Amino acid sequence: MNALFFWVRARRARRLALIGSAALALSACGRIGPLEPPPNPNAPPPQASPTPSPDQALTPQTKPKIPPIVPPQQPFFLDPLLK
């Protein structure tokens, strides 16, 4: 009986260690390298080109129309958690 109890506890400990190491490994995912410095507030703004390129001169500069966001008519079942 004692050996069975030890085996079950060891199995749980191994499973917990595996889950913990996987969570630790996945939490380290991201961009490798030093942090980027913040932008300089005293830097001059970038200069705009006075003459457009031939490709830009022939194509119209229009932005695509984005439909407005419409709220849903029926409530979501998790809405009470936000209130």
Residue frames relative to the residue before (quaternion, step in Angstrom):
aa qw qx qy qz dx dy dz
M 1.0000 0.0000 0.0000 0.0000 0.00 0.00 0.00
N 0.6663 0.5133 -0.3014 0.4492 3.56 0.95 -0.86
A 0.6487 0.5151 -0.3182 0.4610 3.60 1.01 -0.79
L 0.6336 0.5265 -0.3276 0.4627 3.60 1.02 -0.76
F 0.6421 0.5198 -0.3159 0.4665 3.58 0.98 -0.84
F 0.6553 0.5049 -0.3064 0.4709 3.60 0.98 -0.87
W 0.6518 0.5256 -0.3165 0.4458 3.60 0.97 -0.85
V 0.6569 0.5004 -0.3057 0.4740 3.59 0.98 -0.87
R 0.6584 0.4991 -0.3142 0.4677 3.61 0.96 -0.81
A 0.6467 0.5094 -0.3196 0.4691 3.58 0.99 -0.80
R 0.6333 0.5276 -0.3290 0.4608 3.59 1.02 -0.76
R 0.6575 0.4957 -0.3041 0.4790 3.58 0.96 -0.85
A 0.6479 0.5134 -0.3226 0.4610 3.58 0.97 -0.82
R 0.6439 0.5077 -0.3244 0.4716 3.61 0.98 -0.78
R 0.6540 0.5090 -0.3141 0.4632 3.58 0.95 -0.85
L 0.6563 0.5011 -0.3041 0.4751 3.57 0.98 -0.84
A 0.6470 0.5066 -0.3169 0.4735 3.59 1.01 -0.78
L 0.6448 0.5154 -0.3209 0.4643 3.59 1.00 -0.77
I 0.6628 0.4860 -0.3030 0.4824 3.59 0.92 -0.87
G 0.6622 0.5077 -0.3082 0.4569 3.58 0.95 -0.81
S 0.6755 0.4730 -0.3074 0.4748 3.59 0.92 -0.81
A 0.6246 0.5158 -0.3449 0.4742 3.62 1.05 -0.66
A 0.6535 0.4976 -0.3192 0.4727 3.61 0.96 -0.79
L 0.6521 0.5073 -0.3172 0.4655 3.59 0.99 -0.76
A 0.6589 0.5020 -0.3085 0.4677 3.58 0.99 -0.82
L 0.6918 0.4689 -0.2857 0.4689 3.59 0.94 -0.81
S 0.6313 0.5357 -0.3502 0.4381 3.59 1.08 -0.54
A 0.6503 0.5104 -0.3147 0.4665 3.57 1.21 -0.36
C 0.4487 0.6821 -0.4726 0.3316 3.61 1.20 0.01
G 0.4351 0.6794 -0.5107 0.2972 3.53 -1.00 0.75
R 0.7080 -0.4402 0.3430 0.4328 3.50 -1.29 -0.28
I 0.3082 -0.7549 0.5533 0.1705 3.54 -0.84 0.99
G 0.6100 0.5544 -0.4213 0.3782 3.56 -0.98 0.79
P 0.6573 -0.5071 0.3665 0.4202 3.54 -1.28 0.10
L 0.6088 -0.5451 0.4278 0.3863 3.54 -1.29 0.34
E 0.4735 -0.6512 0.5064 0.3088 3.56 -1.13 0.60
P 0.4725 -0.6641 0.4804 0.3240 3.61 -0.97 0.73
P 0.5692 -0.5876 0.4330 0.3783 3.60 -1.13 0.50
P 0.5911 -0.5751 0.4062 0.3936 3.62 -1.11 0.47
N 0.4984 -0.6517 0.4912 0.2927 3.54 -1.15 0.71
P 0.3465 -0.7596 0.5013 0.2273 3.65 -0.56 1.02
N 0.6785 0.4886 -0.2942 0.4630 3.61 1.18 -0.41
A 0.4574 0.6920 -0.4506 0.3299 3.60 1.25 0.02
P 0.4767 -0.6622 0.4810 0.3208 3.62 -1.00 0.72
P 0.5531 -0.6081 0.4357 0.3667 3.61 -1.09 0.60
P 0.5744 -0.5942 0.4204 0.3744 3.61 -1.09 0.56
Q 0.4727 -0.6809 0.4914 0.2674 3.55 -1.07 0.81
A 0.3502 -0.7127 0.5681 0.2163 3.57 -0.99 0.86
S 0.4757 -0.6663 0.4842 0.3087 3.58 -1.00 0.76
P 0.4198 -0.7382 0.4660 0.2484 3.63 -0.73 1.01
T 0.7677 0.2760 -0.1740 0.5516 3.61 1.04 -0.63
P 0.3655 -0.7330 0.5213 0.2395 3.60 -0.72 0.97
S 0.5457 -0.5925 0.4711 0.3595 3.54 -1.21 0.50
P 0.6637 -0.5184 0.3407 0.4180 3.64 -1.15 0.40
D 0.6299 0.5309 -0.3450 0.4499 3.61 1.02 -0.67
Q 0.6824 0.4799 -0.2889 0.4697 3.59 0.97 -0.83
A 0.6307 0.5492 -0.3455 0.4257 3.60 1.06 -0.63
L 0.7102 0.4631 -0.2601 0.4620 3.60 1.08 -0.67
T 0.7074 0.4249 -0.2683 0.4970 3.60 1.09 -0.54
P 0.4411 -0.6835 0.5011 0.2951 3.62 -0.93 0.77
Q 0.3817 -0.7200 0.5387 0.2137 3.55 -1.08 0.77
T 0.2359 0.7663 -0.5596 0.2097 3.57 0.19 1.26
K 0.3426 -0.7157 0.5715 0.2095 3.53 -1.10 0.72
P 0.5026 -0.6441 0.4655 0.3404 3.60 -0.99 0.68
K 0.4699 -0.6613 0.5074 0.2906 3.56 -1.08 0.74
I 0.1775 -0.7665 0.6122 0.0793 3.55 -0.87 1.03
P 0.4201 -0.7113 0.4890 0.2801 3.61 -0.72 0.96
P 0.5373 -0.6287 0.4421 0.3474 3.62 -1.04 0.65
I 0.5022 -0.6355 0.4976 0.3104 3.54 -1.22 0.57
V 0.1411 -0.7884 0.5974 0.0401 3.54 -0.76 1.10
P 0.3958 -0.7147 0.5101 0.2690 3.64 -0.72 0.94
P 0.5596 -0.6144 0.4276 0.3558 3.60 -1.09 0.63
Q 0.5055 -0.6668 0.4676 0.2850 3.56 -1.15 0.68
Q 0.7519 0.3118 -0.1943 0.5475 3.59 1.05 -0.67
P 0.5151 -0.6600 0.4391 0.3260 3.62 -1.00 0.71
F 0.4577 -0.6465 0.5386 0.2870 3.55 -1.26 0.56
F 0.5633 -0.6520 0.3794 0.3370 3.60 -0.97 0.77
L 0.6821 0.4552 -0.3054 0.4840 3.65 1.18 -0.28
D 0.3677 0.7595 -0.4682 0.2622 3.63 1.23 0.11
P 0.6328 0.5346 -0.3681 0.4221 3.68 0.91 -0.65
L 0.6061 0.5558 -0.3714 0.4310 3.63 1.12 -0.47
L 0.6699 0.5033 -0.3018 0.4548 3.61 1.11 -0.55
K 0.6660 0.5055 -0.2986 0.4601 3.58 1.19 -0.41
